Amino acid sequence: MVHHGAGLRVLLKKEGGAGGANGFVEALAGDHTAVDLEPADRAMLDYALKLTRRPGEMESEDVGALRTAGFDDRSIHDICSIACYFAFVNRLADGLGVELEPSHDSDPLRS
């Protein structure tokens, strides 16, 4: 969360959201359902969270929710692939005891 949150803060600041970037990222990390998001963003995060936490419960309706939110086949594939990739990499790093580089221990973008 520290590493990817830092990247999101940089992106938000580049798009003019400098003032609320830190609070937005913190809120998003805590509970994305409590954040004011576009419906497509919420659908994408709902899908990714379910796929990450409860992959055995995925159903065709989960893909249907993405379609209803406006995502096409390629976008749905990308959302699924990225969620799976990050879950894999995070588990690999956790399983090997990999720790964040010292530069990520304190996030300079939070200031």
C-alpha positions as CSV (number, residue, x, y, z in Angstrom):
1,M,0.0,0.0,0.0
2,V,2.9,2.4,0.7
3,H,4.5,1.9,-2.7
4,H,1.3,2.0,-4.8
5,G,-0.2,4.8,-2.6
6,A,2.8,6.9,-3.3
7,G,2.4,6.4,-7.1
8,L,-1.3,7.3,-6.9
9,R,-0.5,10.5,-5.0
10,V,1.9,11.5,-7.7
11,L,-0.7,10.8,-10.4
12,L,-3.3,12.8,-8.5
13,K,-1.0,15.7,-8.0
14,K,-0.2,15.8,-11.7
15,E,-3.9,15.9,-12.4
16,G,-4.4,18.9,-10.2
17,G,-5.6,17.1,-7.1
18,A,-2.6,18.1,-4.9
19,G,-4.7,19.5,-2.0
20,G,-6.6,16.4,-1.3
21,A,-4.4,13.7,-2.7
22,N,-3.1,12.4,0.7
23,G,-6.6,12.2,2.3
24,F,-8.1,10.6,-0.8
25,V,-5.4,7.9,-0.9
26,E,-5.8,7.2,2.8
27,A,-9.6,7.0,2.5
28,L,-9.3,4.7,-0.5
29,A,-6.9,2.4,1.3
30,G,-9.2,2.2,4.3
31,D,-12.6,1.6,2.6
32,H,-13.1,2.4,-1.0
33,T,-16.9,2.1,-0.5
34,A,-16.8,5.2,1.7
35,V,-15.1,7.3,-0.9
36,D,-17.0,9.4,-3.5
37,L,-16.1,7.6,-6.7
38,E,-17.4,7.4,-10.2
39,P,-19.7,4.3,-10.7
40,A,-17.2,2.7,-13.1
41,D,-14.3,3.2,-10.6
42,R,-16.4,1.7,-7.8
43,A,-17.4,-1.3,-9.9
44,M,-13.7,-1.9,-10.9
45,L,-12.6,-1.7,-7.2
46,D,-15.4,-4.0,-6.0
47,Y,-14.4,-6.5,-8.6
48,A,-10.7,-6.4,-7.9
49,L,-11.3,-6.6,-4.1
50,K,-13.6,-9.6,-4.4
51,L,-11.2,-11.3,-6.8
52,T,-8.3,-10.7,-4.4
53,R,-10.0,-11.7,-1.2
54,R,-12.6,-14.2,-2.3
55,P,-11.6,-15.6,-5.7
56,G,-13.6,-18.8,-5.3
57,E,-16.8,-16.7,-5.1
58,M,-16.4,-15.0,-8.4
59,E,-19.4,-15.4,-10.7
60,S,-20.5,-14.3,-14.2
61,E,-22.5,-11.5,-12.4
62,D,-19.2,-9.9,-11.3
63,V,-18.2,-9.5,-14.9
64,G,-21.7,-8.4,-15.7
65,A,-21.4,-5.6,-13.2
66,L,-18.2,-4.4,-15.0
67,R,-20.1,-4.5,-18.3
68,T,-23.0,-2.5,-16.8
69,A,-20.5,0.1,-15.6
70,G,-19.3,0.5,-19.2
71,F,-16.2,-1.7,-19.4
72,D,-15.6,-3.6,-22.7
73,D,-14.0,-7.0,-23.0
74,R,-10.4,-5.7,-23.2
75,S,-10.9,-3.5,-20.1
76,I,-12.4,-6.3,-18.1
77,H,-9.5,-8.5,-19.1
78,D,-7.0,-5.8,-18.0
79,I,-8.8,-5.3,-14.7
80,C,-8.7,-9.0,-14.0
81,S,-5.1,-9.5,-15.1
82,I,-3.8,-6.5,-13.1
83,A,-5.6,-7.6,-10.0
84,C,-4.3,-11.2,-10.4
85,Y,-0.8,-10.0,-11.1
86,F,-0.6,-7.8,-8.1
87,A,-2.0,-10.5,-5.8
88,F,0.6,-12.9,-7.2
89,V,3.5,-10.4,-6.7
90,N,2.4,-9.4,-3.3
91,R,2.1,-13.0,-2.2
92,L,5.5,-13.8,-3.7
93,A,7.2,-10.9,-1.9
94,D,5.4,-11.8,1.4
95,G,6.3,-15.5,1.1
96,L,10.0,-14.6,0.6
97,G,10.0,-12.1,3.4
98,V,10.8,-9.2,1.0
99,E,10.8,-5.9,2.7
100,L,10.2,-2.4,1.2
101,E,13.3,-0.6,0.1
102,P,14.4,2.1,2.7
103,S,13.1,4.8,0.3
104,H,9.6,3.5,0.7
105,D,9.7,3.2,4.5
106,S,8.8,6.9,4.8
107,D,6.7,8.3,2.0
108,P,8.1,11.7,1.0
109,L,5.0,12.5,-1.0
110,R,2.9,12.6,2.1
111,S,4.2,16.0,3.1
